[in-house]
Amino acid sequence: MFVYSNNYEEMKNDLLKEINKLKQKGYHIFSKKHEVVDDLFIDKITIKAKSDLKNRLVLCTGLHGIEGYVGHSALKTFFNEILELLDDSTEVVIYHVLNPYGMKNLRRTNENNVDLNRNFSKNSFQSKNKEFENVKHFFEPKSYSTSRTAKLNFYSSLTKMITKHGTETLKRATLLGQKVQSNGLYFSGTEFQESTKYFLTELDNIYLDAVNVVLVDIHTGYGPRYQMSIVNSKFEKDSTLDMIEKMDYPLILGVGTSDFYDIDGDMIERAYEIHKDKKATCNLYATCFEFGTLGDSTLKTIESLKAMLFENSSFFKAQKPKFNDYAVKLIKEQFLPSASKWREKAELDFKKALTEIIKYKNI
């Protein structure tokens, strides 16, 4: 079962303990820290291959900061139950919390309110999200007197917006990324953030010296509550249908356009673009593990949006303590569920998905 707190320092100290245990087992490990802001770091952990390097497995956590706690638990499971399954020729590179500010402060966004998974833009941040601009008033942070008032306001505003603009406008407004409301949700920023610049530099090196590179980015929030999704990129050359047939895993997405939503600045998409632009000779498979939390029904999707809007209002506007407590409770359940049943199933899904990828990619 995944075990996690919501304490940033505790998770970082726990990482050091796990690394020391691996060193005692004889693994050759190199660690580097990259400061992002105010003594908050991205930890890069390299576990060297036991023989001549052929494969590289890259694991990323906490691109959306608060999601780093589940990501940390996944890494502990990897260290203790999966690492030994790898071929001797496989090197492991881990990025422990790409958004340390968000993790420490229980926020999805970084120190500048930027959604880092909308910040890897290839087009110099020139794209526009007209749907968001049409409904941006809905996303503006607001002050509330009580949680009851907040909920009434949310559902009333949501109903009016959907009636006027439709559900597709809401979908694109919330997923594509936006550049016009710096204190709103899904703000992509207008320039690369420190974490983004760092990881773009890392991507230049990840493809070197290896024949096969597998990159897994770990997220929470999207999808059915009790089934983690493997979400393949639209740029992936291997047939998702072939993976579904050959891998013993129940939910692999990427078969058709309905499996994808438009994102400008997505990290996995940029990884493929850099691989192509550099004419890298290694085989790349980059994917996303999405641990669904609330669920994927329309009602649960609305509850997810409510949690993020209330957390954002709590951050940017003065609120009464009871509302702040309510907002924190919602956002924690959105990204790091407390239920034992969820944490048990999440760990089982993680082990199954990663071991199946290891076998399928022969790493």
C-alpha positions as CSV (number, residue, x, y, z in Angstrom):
1,M,0.0,0.0,0.0
2,F,1.3,3.5,-0.8
3,V,2.2,5.3,2.4
4,Y,2.7,9.0,2.3
5,S,2.3,12.1,4.4
6,N,1.9,15.7,3.1
7,N,5.2,16.9,4.6
8,Y,7.8,17.9,2.0
9,E,10.8,17.6,4.3
10,E,9.7,14.2,5.5
11,M,9.5,12.9,1.9
12,K,12.9,14.3,1.0
13,N,14.5,12.8,4.1
14,D,12.8,9.5,3.3
15,L,14.3,9.6,-0.2
16,L,17.8,9.8,1.3
17,K,17.1,6.8,3.5
18,E,16.0,4.8,0.5
19,I,19.1,5.7,-1.5
20,N,21.4,4.8,1.3
21,K,19.7,1.4,1.6
22,L,20.3,0.8,-2.1
23,K,23.9,1.7,-1.7
24,Q,24.2,-0.8,1.1
25,K,22.9,-3.4,-1.4
26,G,25.7,-2.6,-3.8
27,Y,24.1,-0.3,-6.3
28,H,26.3,2.4,-7.7
29,I,24.3,5.7,-7.3
30,F,25.1,9.3,-8.1
31,S,22.9,12.1,-6.7
32,K,22.7,15.7,-7.8
33,K,20.5,18.6,-6.6
34,H,19.2,21.4,-8.7
35,E,17.8,24.4,-6.7
36,V,14.6,25.8,-8.1
37,V,13.7,28.4,-5.6
38,D,14.4,29.3,-1.9
39,D,16.3,26.1,-1.0
40,L,13.8,23.8,-2.7
41,F,15.4,21.3,-5.0
42,I,14.9,18.7,-7.7
43,D,16.8,15.6,-6.8
44,K,18.3,13.7,-9.7
45,I,19.2,10.1,-8.8
46,T,21.2,8.0,-11.2
47,I,21.4,4.2,-10.5
48,K,24.2,2.9,-12.8
49,A,23.7,-0.1,-15.0
50,K,25.5,-3.2,-13.7
51,S,27.0,-4.0,-17.1
52,D,27.6,-2.0,-20.3
53,L,24.8,0.6,-20.7
54,K,22.1,-0.3,-23.3
55,N,18.9,0.9,-21.8
56,R,17.8,3.9,-19.7
57,L,14.6,4.0,-17.6
58,V,13.6,7.6,-16.5
59,L,11.1,8.2,-13.8
60,C,9.7,11.6,-13.1
61,T,7.5,12.7,-10.2
62,G,5.9,15.9,-9.0
63,L,5.6,17.9,-12.2
64,H,2.4,19.0,-10.6
65,G,3.8,19.5,-7.2
66,I,1.2,18.1,-4.8
67,E,1.2,14.9,-7.0
68,G,4.8,14.3,-5.8
69,Y,3.6,12.5,-2.6
70,V,2.0,9.7,-4.5
71,G,5.0,9.8,-6.9
72,H,7.3,9.4,-4.0
73,S,5.4,6.3,-2.8
74,A,5.6,4.9,-6.3
75,L,9.4,5.3,-6.2
76,K,9.7,3.5,-2.9
77,T,7.8,0.6,-4.4
78,F,10.1,0.7,-7.4
79,F,13.2,0.6,-5.2
80,N,12.0,-2.3,-3.1
81,E,10.1,-4.5,-5.6
82,I,10.9,-3.6,-9.2
83,L,14.5,-2.3,-9.5
84,E,15.9,-5.8,-9.2
85,L,13.8,-7.0,-12.2
86,L,15.7,-4.7,-14.6
87,D,18.3,-6.0,-17.0
88,D,21.9,-5.5,-15.9
89,S,22.4,-3.2,-18.9
90,T,19.7,-0.8,-17.7
91,E,20.5,2.5,-16.0
92,V,17.8,4.3,-14.0
93,V,17.5,8.1,-13.8
94,I,15.0,9.5,-11.3
95,Y,13.8,13.1,-11.0
96,H,12.3,13.4,-7.5
97,V,9.8,16.3,-7.6
98,L,10.2,18.5,-10.7
99,N,8.0,21.1,-8.9
100,P,9.3,21.2,-5.3
101,Y,7.5,24.5,-4.5
102,G,4.1,23.0,-5.4
103,M,4.9,19.8,-3.4
104,K,5.8,21.7,-0.3
105,N,2.9,24.1,-0.5
106,L,0.3,21.5,-1.6
107,R,-0.2,23.2,-4.9
108,R,-0.4,21.8,-8.4
109,T,1.4,24.9,-9.8
110,N,4.9,26.3,-9.2
111,E,6.2,29.4,-7.4
112,N,4.8,31.6,-10.2
113,N,1.4,29.8,-10.4
114,V,2.5,28.1,-13.6
115,D,1.2,24.7,-14.6
116,L,4.5,23.1,-15.6
117,N,2.8,20.5,-17.8
118,R,1.7,23.5,-20.0
119,N,5.1,25.2,-19.9
120,F,7.1,23.0,-22.4
121,S,5.9,25.0,-25.4
122,K,7.7,24.5,-28.7
123,N,6.1,27.5,-30.3
124,S,7.5,30.2,-28.0
125,F,4.2,30.5,-26.2
126,Q,2.4,32.0,-29.2
127,S,-0.8,29.8,-29.1
128,K,-4.0,31.2,-27.8
129,N,-6.9,29.6,-25.9
130,K,-10.0,31.5,-27.1
131,E,-12.3,29.3,-25.2
132,F,-10.6,30.2,-21.9
133,E,-10.7,33.9,-22.8
134,N,-14.4,33.7,-23.4
135,V,-15.1,32.3,-19.9
136,K,-12.1,33.6,-17.9
137,H,-14.4,35.4,-15.4
138,F,-15.5,31.9,-14.2
139,F,-11.8,31.1,-13.2
140,E,-11.0,34.4,-11.5
141,P,-10.1,33.8,-7.8
142,K,-12.9,35.0,-5.5
143,S,-13.5,35.6,-1.8
144,Y,-16.1,33.6,0.0
145,S,-17.8,33.9,3.4
146,T,-18.5,30.2,3.9
147,S,-18.0,26.9,2.0
148,R,-21.7,26.8,1.5
149,T,-21.7,30.2,-0.2
150,A,-18.7,29.0,-2.3
151,K,-20.5,25.9,-3.5
152,L,-23.7,27.7,-4.4
153,N,-21.6,30.3,-6.3
154,F,-19.6,27.6,-8.1
155,Y,-22.6,25.5,-9.3
156,S,-24.6,28.6,-10.3
157,S,-21.7,30.1,-12.3
158,L,-20.9,26.7,-13.9
159,T,-24.5,26.2,-15.0
160,K,-24.7,29.6,-16.6
161,M,-21.4,29.2,-18.4
162,I,-22.2,25.7,-19.8
163,T,-25.7,27.0,-20.9
164,K,-24.1,29.9,-22.7
165,H,-20.9,28.3,-24.1
166,G,-21.3,24.5,-24.0
167,T,-19.3,21.7,-22.4
168,E,-16.7,21.6,-25.2
169,T,-15.7,25.2,-24.4
170,L,-15.3,24.3,-20.8
171,K,-13.2,21.2,-21.7
172,R,-10.8,23.2,-23.9
173,A,-10.7,26.1,-21.5
174,T,-9.5,23.8,-18.7
175,L,-7.1,21.6,-20.6
176,L,-5.3,23.4,-23.4
177,G,-3.5,25.9,-21.2
178,Q,-3.9,29.7,-21.1
179,K,-1.7,32.8,-21.0
180,V,-4.1,35.6,-20.1
181,Q,-4.8,35.0,-16.4
182,S,-1.7,34.6,-14.3
183,N,-3.7,33.9,-11.1
184,G,-6.0,31.4,-12.8
185,L,-5.9,27.6,-13.4
186,Y,-3.8,26.0,-16.2
187,F,-1.6,29.1,-16.6
188,S,1.1,28.1,-18.9
189,G,3.3,31.1,-18.3
190,T,4.9,33.3,-21.0
191,E,8.4,31.9,-20.7
192,F,10.1,28.8,-19.5
193,Q,10.2,28.3,-15.8
194,E,13.3,27.2,-13.9
195,S,12.1,23.6,-13.5
196,T,11.3,23.5,-17.2
197,K,14.6,24.9,-18.3
198,Y,16.4,22.4,-16.2
199,F,14.5,19.4,-17.5
200,L,14.8,20.6,-21.1
201,T,18.6,20.5,-20.6
202,E,18.3,17.0,-19.1
203,L,16.3,15.8,-22.1
204,D,19.3,16.8,-24.3
205,N,21.3,14.2,-22.4
206,I,18.8,11.5,-21.7
207,Y,19.0,10.1,-25.3
208,L,22.8,9.8,-25.3
209,D,24.6,6.5,-25.2
210,A,21.5,4.3,-24.9
211,V,19.8,2.0,-27.4
212,N,16.4,2.2,-25.6
213,V,15.0,4.9,-23.5
214,V,11.7,4.5,-21.5
215,L,10.4,7.7,-19.7
216,V,7.5,7.5,-17.3
217,D,5.9,10.6,-15.9
218,I,3.8,10.0,-12.8
219,H,0.6,11.9,-12.2
220,T,-2.6,11.8,-10.1
221,G,-6.1,13.1,-10.7
222,Y,-7.1,11.9,-14.2
223,G,-9.2,8.8,-14.9
224,P,-11.2,6.1,-13.1
225,R,-10.7,6.1,-9.4
226,Y,-9.6,2.5,-9.0
227,Q,-7.6,1.9,-12.2
228,M,-4.4,3.7,-13.1
229,S,-4.2,4.6,-16.8
230,I,-1.2,4.3,-19.0
231,V,-1.6,7.3,-21.3
232,N,0.5,7.0,-24.5
233,S,1.6,10.0,-26.5
234,K,0.1,10.9,-29.9
235,F,3.7,10.8,-31.2
236,E,4.3,7.2,-30.0
237,K,5.2,5.0,-33.0
238,D,4.4,1.7,-31.4
239,S,0.8,0.6,-31.9
240,T,-1.2,1.0,-28.7
241,L,-3.4,-1.8,-29.9
242,D,-0.3,-4.0,-30.1
243,M,0.6,-3.0,-26.5
244,I,-2.9,-3.8,-25.4
245,E,-2.6,-7.2,-27.0
246,K,0.8,-8.0,-25.6
247,M,0.8,-6.4,-22.2
248,D,-1.3,-7.8,-19.4
249,Y,-2.7,-4.4,-18.3
250,P,-6.3,-3.4,-18.4
251,L,-6.2,0.4,-19.3
252,I,-3.8,1.6,-22.0
253,L,-4.9,4.8,-23.8
254,G,-3.8,6.1,-27.1
255,V,-5.8,4.2,-29.7
256,G,-7.8,7.1,-31.2
257,T,-8.3,10.8,-31.0
258,S,-10.9,10.4,-28.2
259,D,-8.1,9.2,-25.9
260,F,-6.3,12.5,-26.2
261,Y,-7.0,16.1,-25.1
262,D,-5.1,19.1,-26.5
263,I,-2.4,20.5,-24.4
264,D,0.1,23.1,-25.5
265,G,3.3,22.7,-23.6
266,D,3.0,19.0,-22.4
267,M,6.2,17.5,-21.2
268,I,5.9,14.1,-22.8
269,E,5.0,15.6,-26.2
270,R,8.1,17.8,-25.9
271,A,10.3,14.8,-25.1
272,Y,9.2,13.2,-28.4
273,E,9.8,16.5,-30.3
274,I,13.3,16.9,-29.0
275,H,14.1,13.3,-29.8
276,K,13.0,13.9,-33.4
277,D,14.7,17.3,-33.7
278,K,18.0,16.0,-32.4
279,K,17.7,13.0,-34.7
280,A,18.5,10.8,-31.7
281,T,19.3,7.2,-32.6
282,C,17.8,5.6,-29.5
283,N,14.4,4.1,-29.4
284,L,12.1,6.3,-27.2
285,Y,9.0,5.3,-25.4
286,A,7.6,8.1,-23.2
287,T,4.3,7.7,-21.3
288,C,2.3,9.0,-18.5
289,F,0.9,7.0,-15.5
290,E,-2.3,8.7,-14.4
291,F,-3.7,7.6,-11.0
292,G,-7.4,8.5,-11.1
293,T,-8.5,9.9,-7.7
294,L,-12.1,11.1,-7.6
295,G,-13.3,9.3,-10.7
296,D,-14.0,10.0,-14.4
297,S,-17.8,10.6,-14.4
298,T,-19.1,14.0,-15.4
299,L,-20.1,14.7,-11.8
300,K,-16.6,13.7,-10.5
301,T,-14.9,15.8,-13.1
302,I,-17.0,18.8,-11.9
303,E,-15.9,18.0,-8.3
304,S,-12.3,18.0,-9.4
305,L,-12.7,21.4,-11.1
306,K,-14.3,22.7,-7.9
307,A,-11.4,21.5,-5.7
308,M,-8.9,23.3,-7.9
309,L,-10.8,26.5,-8.2
310,F,-11.4,26.7,-4.4
311,E,-7.7,26.0,-3.7
312,N,-6.7,28.7,-6.1
313,S,-9.1,31.2,-4.6
314,S,-7.8,30.2,-1.1
315,F,-4.3,31.0,-2.3
316,F,-4.9,34.3,-4.0
317,K,-7.7,35.8,-2.0
318,A,-8.2,36.4,1.8
319,Q,-10.6,33.8,3.1
320,K,-12.0,32.8,6.5
321,P,-10.1,29.9,8.1
322,K,-12.9,27.5,7.8
323,F,-13.0,28.0,4.0
324,N,-9.2,27.6,3.8
325,D,-9.5,24.3,5.7
326,Y,-12.2,23.1,3.4
327,A,-10.2,24.0,0.3
328,V,-7.2,22.1,1.6
329,K,-9.3,19.1,2.3
330,L,-10.7,19.1,-1.2
331,I,-7.3,19.5,-2.9
332,K,-5.7,16.7,-0.8
333,E,-8.4,14.2,-1.7
334,Q,-8.1,15.3,-5.4
335,F,-4.4,14.5,-5.6
336,L,-3.4,12.3,-2.6
337,P,-6.4,10.3,-1.5
338,S,-6.5,9.1,2.1
339,A,-8.5,5.9,1.6
340,S,-6.6,2.7,2.2
341,K,-8.4,0.9,-0.5
342,W,-7.3,3.5,-3.1
343,R,-3.7,3.4,-1.9
344,E,-3.6,-0.4,-2.0
345,K,-5.0,-0.5,-5.5
346,A,-2.7,2.3,-6.7
347,E,0.4,0.4,-5.6
348,L,-0.8,-2.8,-7.3
349,D,-1.5,-0.9,-10.5
350,F,1.9,0.8,-10.5
351,K,3.7,-2.5,-10.0
352,K,1.7,-4.2,-12.7
353,A,2.0,-1.4,-15.3
354,L,5.8,-0.8,-14.8
355,T,6.7,-4.5,-14.8
356,E,4.6,-5.1,-18.0
357,I,6.4,-2.2,-19.7
358,I,9.8,-3.5,-18.6
359,K,9.0,-6.9,-20.2
360,Y,7.4,-5.4,-23.3
361,K,10.4,-3.1,-23.9
362,N,12.9,-5.7,-22.8
363,I,14.8,-3.4,-20.4
